[in-house]
Amino acid sequence: MLWDRDSLNDHIYWQLMQNGYLGVACEPNCVFQICIQPAILGFRLHDLITGGKHAEETVAGYERAWAGFGRLDENGHYNVMILKDSKILIGNEGASAQTDAWCGSLMNMWNREFVHEHYPGQIADYLVHGPDGTLSVPPASPADMNGQQVTRESDGNFGWLAAWASEMGDQGTRDGLLAHAGRFTTPPGATAACSTPATPPPPTPTGTSSRWGP
């Protein structure tokens, strides 16, 4: 089958309807809250082009579907996912900066008031203050994967947090994170935006990591 904008839009929309607007399992049995956010944005663009109402219907359905679970966990962070077969909710235990930042960055584009209300408390849990106004992010706590503790150093926490701060208009946090990247991760002669060390560097003065995954 050949896909175009319309057929792909319709296919994802019907998958969402069949799953009660909880979302579509991008991994087996795992319906991540973040994964419905790009779909909502895509529907908004498609509706602007075609005059449809997929985005409006999806947002209404998504809010109903998640009302019983809650967007946020007991600590005020975005819930990660629902297991499709058992409807068990997985919260953001740890907590993972990537989960909040990824979800918050995209949800802010259509649910601005809700995201801005919770942003200050959420991001404060992740920031580590360093010298000269630099800000960094500690690695996420190890995750329990089938009884094994798996480190999550390369979850993209730092990059997503910088993107989230930028999306929220939080210039001070964004600049502090970029200053940390430029000062502690950039090899001589390179720029912070283009390169990170191939060899793990020593910890920063605050004890946070000076490397992370892309």
TIMIMI-536929 format. One record per residue (C-alpha): residue number from 1; residue in three letters; x, y, z. Coordinates in nm, 4 decimals. Last residue first. Layout:
TIMIMI-536929
NUM ALA X Y Z
...
***
This chain:
TIMIMI-536929
214 PRO 2.1913 1.1783 2.1641
213 GLY 2.3071 0.9942 2.4761
212 TRP 2.4671 1.1682 2.7666
211 ARG 2.8011 1.2916 2.8913
210 SER 2.9164 1.5347 3.1588
209 SER 2.7307 1.3568 3.4354
208 THR 2.6607 1.5358 3.7597
207 GLY 2.9038 1.5541 4.0511
206 THR 2.8605 1.9285 4.1027
205 PRO 3.2183 1.9984 3.9897
204 THR 3.1512 1.7964 3.6723
203 PRO 3.2301 1.4284 3.6508
202 PRO 3.5346 1.3186 3.4477
201 PRO 3.5044 1.2827 3.0689
200 PRO 3.3829 0.9638 2.8975
199 THR 3.5788 0.9229 2.5734
198 ALA 3.3921 1.0080 2.2536
197 PRO 3.3454 1.3640 2.3756
196 THR 3.0392 1.5598 2.2587
195 SER 3.0054 1.7457 1.9315
194 CYS 2.7994 1.9762 1.7163
193 ALA 2.5867 2.2063 1.9304
192 ALA 2.8494 2.2586 2.1979
191 THR 3.1033 2.3754 1.9405
190 ALA 3.4358 2.2097 1.8733
189 GLY 3.7935 2.3420 1.8916
188 PRO 3.8667 2.1892 2.2298
187 PRO 3.6166 1.9157 2.3184
186 THR 3.2698 2.0259 2.4380
185 THR 3.1135 1.8476 2.7317
184 PHE 3.1785 2.0604 3.0391
183 ARG 3.1651 2.4237 2.9350
182 GLY 2.9447 2.4205 2.6275
181 ALA 2.6996 2.1696 2.7694
180 HIS 2.6816 2.3541 3.1019
179 ALA 2.6216 2.6840 2.9223
178 LEU 2.3495 2.5181 2.7169
177 LEU 2.1760 2.4077 3.0353
176 GLY 2.2019 2.7523 3.1929
175 ASP 2.0794 2.9198 2.8729
174 ARG 1.7693 2.7009 2.8600
173 THR 1.6954 2.7509 3.2275
172 GLY 1.7218 3.1302 3.2013
171 GLN 1.5301 3.1462 2.8727
170 ASP 1.2196 2.9719 3.0023
169 GLY 1.0020 3.0429 2.6973
168 MET 0.8181 2.7146 2.7468
167 GLU 0.9461 2.5693 2.4185
166 SER 1.3030 2.6641 2.5146
165 ALA 1.2726 2.5016 2.8565
164 TRP 1.1316 2.1895 2.6913
163 ALA 1.4151 2.1717 2.4365
162 ALA 1.6747 2.2018 2.7134
161 LEU 1.4950 1.9308 2.9132
160 TRP 1.4823 1.7085 2.6065
159 GLY 1.8551 1.7399 2.5520
158 PHE 1.9478 1.6687 2.9121
157 ASN 1.7158 1.3716 2.9609
156 GLY 1.8052 1.1985 2.6349
155 ASP 1.7642 0.8546 2.7881
154 SER 2.1384 0.7933 2.7676
153 GLU 2.2029 0.7499 3.1396
152 ARG 1.9147 0.5079 3.1864
151 THR 2.0796 0.2290 3.3847
150 VAL 1.8992 -0.1041 3.3842
149 GLN 1.8182 -0.2872 3.7079
148 GLN 1.7010 -0.6372 3.6215
147 GLY 1.3756 -0.7917 3.7425
146 ASN 1.2052 -0.7837 3.4060
145 MET 1.3287 -0.4290 3.3392
144 ASP 1.3447 -0.2261 3.6599
143 ALA 1.4744 0.1181 3.5664
142 PRO 1.7846 0.2782 3.7130
141 SER 1.7279 0.6353 3.8359
140 ALA 1.7557 0.9023 3.5697
139 PRO 2.0920 1.0684 3.5202
138 PRO 2.1290 1.4066 3.6941
137 VAL 2.0465 1.7174 3.4899
136 SER 2.2695 2.0217 3.4576
135 LEU 2.2539 2.3963 3.5019
134 THR 2.5328 2.6516 3.4654
133 GLY 2.4904 2.9892 3.6354
132 ASP 2.8589 3.0522 3.6960
131 PRO 2.9193 2.7248 3.8789
130 GLY 2.6544 2.4533 3.8979
129 HIS 2.2869 2.4254 3.9848
128 VAL 2.1270 2.0829 3.9410
127 LEU 1.7857 2.0924 3.7736
126 TYR 1.5586 1.7885 3.7751
125 ASP 1.2959 1.8394 4.0455
124 ALA 1.2668 2.2088 3.9567
123 ILE 1.1428 2.1057 3.6111
122 GLN 0.8243 1.9535 3.7483
121 GLY 0.7365 2.2230 3.9992
120 PRO 0.7716 2.5063 3.7502
119 TYR 0.6006 2.3168 3.4615
118 HIS 0.2721 2.2263 3.6320
117 GLU 0.0617 2.5319 3.5510
116 HIS 0.2432 2.5959 3.2224
115 VAL 0.1442 2.2515 3.0919
114 PHE -0.2227 2.2917 3.1877
113 GLU -0.2489 2.6419 3.0391
112 ARG -0.0786 2.5470 2.7110
111 ASN -0.2834 2.2477 2.6071
110 TRP -0.2316 2.2506 2.2262
109 MET 0.1374 2.3332 2.1686
108 ASN 0.2242 2.2745 2.5337
107 MET 0.1428 1.9058 2.4847
106 LEU 0.4513 1.8738 2.2640
105 SER 0.7102 2.0137 2.5028
104 GLY 0.5369 1.8740 2.8111
103 CYS 0.5375 1.5161 2.6837
102 TRP 0.9034 1.5234 2.5850
101 ALA 1.0093 1.7182 2.8935
100 ASP 0.8142 1.5147 3.1462
99 THR 0.9201 1.1776 3.0067
98 GLN 1.2787 1.2863 2.9388
97 ALA 1.3257 1.4101 3.2927
96 SER 1.2661 1.0598 3.4238
95 ALA 1.1551 1.0459 3.7865
94 GLY 1.2348 0.7946 3.9264
93 GLU 0.8840 0.6694 3.8939
92 ASN 0.7000 0.8377 3.6102
91 GLY 0.3807 0.6395 3.6487
90 ILE 0.2779 0.3159 3.4784
89 LEU -0.0981 0.2655 3.4669
88 ILE -0.2340 -0.0888 3.4372
87 LYS -0.5047 -0.1209 3.1699
86 SER -0.4486 -0.4985 3.1697
85 ASP -0.4148 -0.5585 2.7940
84 LYS -0.3037 -0.2122 2.6815
83 LEU -0.0478 -0.1411 2.9518
82 ILE -0.0881 0.2318 3.0139
81 MET 0.2007 0.4732 2.9790
80 VAL 0.4371 0.7296 3.1274
79 ASN 0.2323 0.9363 3.3701
78 TYR 0.3455 1.2985 3.3612
77 HIS 0.4974 1.4219 3.6874
76 GLY 0.3045 1.5714 3.9800
75 ASN 0.4307 1.3322 4.2455
74 GLU 0.1073 1.1313 4.2584
73 ASP 0.1215 1.0759 3.8821
72 LEU 0.0002 1.3231 3.6226
71 ARG -0.2262 1.2794 3.3192
70 GLY -0.4830 1.1024 3.5287
69 PHE -0.6033 0.7440 3.5015
68 GLY -0.9798 0.7934 3.4967
67 ALA -0.9527 1.1130 3.2981
66 TRP -0.7188 0.9507 3.0431
65 ALA -0.9943 0.8282 2.8123
64 ARG -1.2084 1.1387 2.8467
63 GLU -0.9187 1.3751 2.7752
62 TYR -0.8068 1.1623 2.4807
61 GLY -1.1578 1.1555 2.3346
60 ALA -1.1953 1.5332 2.3496
59 VAL -0.8452 1.5823 2.2084
58 THR -0.9125 1.3292 1.9315
57 GLU -1.2445 1.4878 1.8284
56 GLU -1.0915 1.8362 1.8043
55 ALA -0.7875 1.7039 1.6174
54 HIS -0.9960 1.5027 1.3698
53 LYS -1.2214 1.7968 1.2878
52 GLY -1.1730 1.8440 0.9129
51 GLY -1.1239 2.1623 0.7085
50 THR -0.8766 1.9912 0.4757
49 ILE -0.5543 2.1878 0.5218
48 LEU -0.6193 2.3223 0.8706
47 ASP -0.7558 1.9813 0.9689
46 HIS -0.4374 1.8119 0.8493
45 LEU -0.2248 2.0495 1.0561
44 ARG -0.4349 1.9890 1.3670
43 PHE -0.4325 1.6140 1.3018
42 GLY -0.0526 1.6157 1.2937
41 LEU -0.0387 1.8014 1.6248
40 ILE -0.2790 1.5523 1.7831
39 ALA -0.0774 1.2619 1.6425
38 PRO 0.2459 1.4101 1.7778
37 GLN 0.0857 1.4165 2.1284
36 ILE -0.0615 1.0644 2.1176
35 CYS 0.2834 0.9126 2.1615
34 ILE 0.3647 1.0990 2.4817
33 GLN 0.1014 0.9144 2.6835
32 PHE 0.2655 0.5839 2.5953
31 VAL 0.0414 0.2885 2.5111
30 CYS 0.2637 -0.0165 2.5659
29 ASN 0.1176 -0.3597 2.4767
28 PRO 0.3796 -0.4175 2.2047
27 GLU 0.5597 -0.0896 2.1299
26 CYS 0.3972 0.2011 1.9409
25 ALA 0.0719 0.1085 2.1142
24 VAL -0.1749 0.3666 1.9844
23 GLY -0.3370 0.6140 2.2216
22 LEU -0.6007 0.6157 2.4936
21 TYR -0.8487 0.7345 2.2295
20 GLY -1.0797 0.4350 2.2906
19 ASN -0.8399 0.1929 2.1257
18 GLN -1.0496 0.1515 1.8113
17 MET -1.0820 0.5291 1.7851
16 LEU -0.7041 0.5754 1.8079
15 GLN -0.6441 0.3148 1.5376
14 TRP -0.9061 0.4907 1.3244
13 TYR -0.7185 0.8212 1.3561
12 ILE -0.3845 0.6605 1.2770
11 HIS -0.5214 0.5122 0.9532
10 ASP -0.7041 0.8305 0.8545
9 ASN -0.3923 1.0458 0.8873
8 LEU -0.1832 0.7906 0.6990
7 SER -0.4379 0.7801 0.4171
6 ASP -0.4617 1.1596 0.3937
5 ARG -0.0902 1.2393 0.4037
4 ASP 0.0065 0.9691 0.1561
3 TRP 0.0748 0.6003 0.1943
2 LEU 0.1169 0.3484 -0.0859
1 MET 0.0000 0.0000 0.0000
***
